[in-house]
Amino acid sequence: MSTNPVKWTEDAREFFGDVQVEFKKVTWPTQKQTIAGTISVVVIVSIITVVLGVFDWMLSVLMTQVLS
């Protein structure tokens, strides 16, 4: 890393110029795609939560039986 503040300024300008160029390349999803993706994530997380909850409950019951 350079210790010259002038170099920092030049590097920062170059960096933000590159960021601006890259932002122009971004294609954002449509509202419909965003909603569909969000719903998919919520459904998958809900299913995993239920499966892990049932598995945890079954292990709890098993451990209670083994330890008593």
C-alpha positions as CSV (number, residue, x, y, z in Angstrom):
1,M,0.0,0.0,0.0
2,S,1.3,3.4,-1.0
3,T,1.9,6.0,1.6
4,N,1.4,8.9,-0.9
5,P,-2.0,10.6,-0.4
6,V,-2.0,11.7,-4.0
7,K,-1.8,8.0,-5.1
8,W,-4.6,7.1,-2.8
9,T,-6.8,9.7,-4.5
10,E,-5.9,8.4,-7.9
11,D,-6.6,4.8,-6.8
12,A,-9.9,5.8,-5.3
13,R,-11.0,7.5,-8.5
14,E,-10.0,4.5,-10.6
15,F,-11.8,2.2,-8.2
16,F,-15.0,4.2,-8.2
17,G,-14.8,4.5,-12.0
18,D,-14.6,0.7,-12.2
19,V,-17.5,0.3,-9.8
20,Q,-19.6,2.6,-12.0
21,V,-18.7,0.5,-15.1
22,E,-19.6,-2.7,-13.4
23,F,-22.9,-1.3,-12.1
24,K,-23.9,-0.6,-15.7
25,K,-23.4,-4.4,-16.4
26,V,-25.8,-5.5,-13.7
27,T,-29.2,-6.9,-14.7
28,W,-31.7,-6.6,-11.9
29,P,-34.5,-9.2,-11.5
30,T,-38.0,-8.2,-12.2
31,Q,-40.5,-7.7,-9.4
32,K,-42.1,-11.1,-10.4
33,Q,-38.8,-12.9,-10.2
34,T,-38.0,-11.3,-6.9
35,I,-41.4,-12.3,-5.4
36,A,-41.0,-15.8,-6.7
37,G,-37.5,-16.2,-5.3
38,T,-38.6,-14.8,-1.9
39,I,-41.5,-17.2,-1.7
40,S,-39.3,-20.1,-2.7
41,V,-36.8,-19.3,0.1
42,V,-39.6,-18.9,2.7
43,V,-41.1,-22.3,1.7
44,I,-37.8,-24.1,1.7
45,V,-36.7,-22.6,5.1
46,S,-40.1,-23.5,6.5
47,I,-39.8,-27.1,5.3
48,I,-36.3,-27.5,6.7
49,T,-37.4,-25.9,10.0
50,V,-40.3,-28.5,10.4
51,V,-38.0,-31.4,9.4
52,L,-35.3,-30.4,11.9
53,G,-37.9,-29.7,14.6
54,V,-39.4,-33.2,14.2
55,F,-36.0,-34.7,14.2
56,D,-35.0,-32.8,17.3
57,W,-38.3,-33.9,19.0
58,M,-37.7,-37.5,18.1
59,L,-34.2,-37.4,19.5
60,S,-35.5,-35.8,22.7
61,V,-38.0,-38.5,23.2
62,L,-35.4,-41.2,22.4
63,M,-32.9,-39.7,24.9
64,T,-35.6,-39.4,27.6
65,Q,-36.4,-43.1,27.1
66,V,-32.8,-44.2,27.1
67,L,-31.9,-42.1,30.2
68,S,-34.9,-43.1,32.3
